[in-house]
Amino acid sequence: MSDCCTTKGNDQQTPKRHTCPQCSKLYGEVPFKTILHHIKSPWDLPLKEQAYYFCNDPLCDVVYYGIDNSTIHKDLLRTKVGIKETSDDTLICYCFGVSKSEARDNSIAKAFVVKQTKNSLCSCATHNPSGRCCLKDFPNNT
């Protein structure tokens, strides 16, 4: 009898959160497709089939890390990670190109992003390096 319908791998659940091997802080899982969209030359990086996590500590050079504690640093990305950059022209919203300064100075930009998000017209899972929605990253004064 064929095993074509059985699942691959073991039945163990991967933790949704894991400690960054560099800064020792606990962070959440990131979709594998997110990593593929942000690293330089993904065909050259030996990525494993495992859970990966996003470190959003601004002082930590690690951006992604695996359950096996392998790391992917900022220099391996083709995208600047807003949370890890201090420049005002760094993006907060990767789907619509809203920078930190624009988010701070233009309340219409946030309203636009909110509307597009409500209409499911964003692509956060692939555009945002964190793989998550950017709305929480907007300044509260907008």
C-alpha positions as CSV (number, residue, x, y, z in Angstrom):
1,M,0.0,0.0,0.0
2,S,1.3,3.5,-0.9
3,D,2.2,6.1,1.7
4,C,1.2,9.0,-0.7
5,C,-1.4,10.4,1.7
6,T,0.7,10.4,4.9
7,T,2.2,13.6,6.2
8,K,5.9,14.2,5.9
9,G,8.0,14.5,9.1
10,N,7.1,14.0,12.7
11,D,3.9,15.1,14.5
12,Q,5.7,17.4,16.9
13,Q,4.5,21.0,17.0
14,T,7.1,23.7,16.5
15,P,7.0,26.5,19.1
16,K,5.4,29.7,17.9
17,R,8.1,31.7,19.9
18,H,11.8,31.0,20.3
19,T,14.7,32.8,21.9
20,C,17.1,34.7,19.6
21,P,20.5,33.1,19.9
22,Q,22.2,36.5,19.8
23,C,20.2,38.9,22.0
24,S,18.4,36.1,24.1
25,K,15.0,37.6,23.7
26,L,11.9,35.7,22.8
27,Y,10.3,36.4,19.4
28,G,7.6,35.0,17.1
29,E,7.6,32.7,14.1
30,V,7.9,34.2,10.6
31,P,6.6,32.6,7.4
32,F,9.3,30.9,5.3
33,K,8.1,32.8,2.2
34,T,8.8,36.1,4.0
35,I,12.4,35.2,4.4
36,L,12.7,34.1,0.7
37,H,11.4,37.5,-0.4
38,H,13.9,39.5,1.7
39,I,17.2,37.7,1.6
40,K,19.8,38.4,-1.1
41,S,20.3,35.4,-3.5
42,P,18.0,32.9,-1.6
43,W,19.3,30.2,-4.0
44,D,22.8,30.6,-2.4
45,L,21.7,30.5,1.2
46,P,21.4,26.9,2.6
47,L,18.0,27.3,4.3
48,K,16.7,24.2,6.1
49,E,13.1,23.0,6.4
50,Q,12.4,24.3,9.9
51,A,10.7,27.0,11.8
52,Y,12.2,30.5,11.5
53,Y,11.7,33.5,13.8
54,F,11.9,37.3,13.4
55,C,14.1,39.2,15.9
56,N,12.8,42.8,16.2
57,D,15.3,44.0,18.7
58,P,16.7,47.2,17.1
59,L,20.1,46.6,18.6
60,C,20.5,43.0,17.5
61,D,22.1,42.4,14.1
62,V,20.1,39.1,13.6
63,V,16.9,39.5,11.6
64,Y,15.8,35.8,11.2
65,Y,16.9,32.7,13.1
66,G,15.9,29.1,13.0
67,I,14.7,26.7,15.6
68,D,18.3,25.2,15.3
69,N,19.7,28.7,16.2
70,S,21.1,29.3,12.8
71,T,21.0,33.1,12.0
72,I,20.4,35.4,9.1
73,H,21.9,38.9,9.7
74,K,21.0,42.3,8.2
75,D,23.8,42.1,5.7
76,L,22.2,39.1,4.0
77,L,19.0,41.0,3.3
78,R,18.2,43.1,0.3
79,T,15.6,45.0,2.3
80,K,16.3,47.5,5.1
81,V,14.4,46.4,8.2
82,G,12.7,49.5,9.6
83,I,12.7,48.4,13.2
84,K,16.5,48.0,13.0
85,E,17.3,51.3,11.2
86,T,17.3,54.8,12.6
87,S,16.9,56.8,9.3
88,D,13.6,58.6,8.8
89,D,13.4,57.4,5.2
90,T,13.3,53.7,6.3
91,L,9.9,52.1,5.5
92,I,7.2,51.4,8.1
93,C,4.7,50.1,5.5
94,Y,6.4,48.0,2.9
95,C,3.2,47.3,0.9
96,F,2.6,51.0,0.1
97,G,6.0,52.5,0.6
98,V,5.3,54.6,3.7
99,S,8.5,55.8,5.5
100,K,8.9,56.6,9.2
101,S,8.8,60.4,8.5
102,E,5.8,60.2,6.3
103,A,3.9,58.1,8.9
104,R,4.8,60.6,11.5
105,D,4.0,63.7,9.5
106,N,1.1,62.6,7.3
107,S,-2.0,61.2,9.0
108,I,-3.6,60.6,5.6
109,A,-0.9,58.0,4.9
110,K,-2.0,55.9,7.9
111,A,-5.7,56.3,7.0
112,F,-4.9,55.1,3.5
113,V,-3.0,52.0,4.8
114,V,-5.8,51.2,7.2
115,K,-8.3,51.3,4.4
116,Q,-6.3,49.1,2.1
117,T,-5.6,46.6,4.9
118,K,-9.4,46.4,5.7
119,N,-10.0,45.7,2.0
120,S,-7.3,42.9,2.0
121,L,-5.2,44.8,-0.5
122,C,-2.0,44.5,1.4
123,S,0.8,41.8,1.1
124,C,2.4,41.9,4.5
125,A,3.4,38.3,4.5
126,T,5.8,38.9,1.6
127,H,6.5,42.6,1.6
128,N,7.1,43.3,5.3
129,P,10.3,41.6,6.6
130,S,8.5,40.7,9.8
131,G,5.8,39.0,7.8
132,R,3.2,40.9,9.8
133,C,0.9,43.9,9.4
134,C,2.6,47.2,9.8
135,L,-0.2,49.2,11.5
136,K,1.2,48.6,15.0
137,D,4.4,50.3,13.9
138,F,2.8,53.6,13.0
139,P,3.3,56.4,15.5
140,N,0.4,56.9,17.9
141,N,0.1,60.6,17.0
142,T,-1.3,60.0,13.5
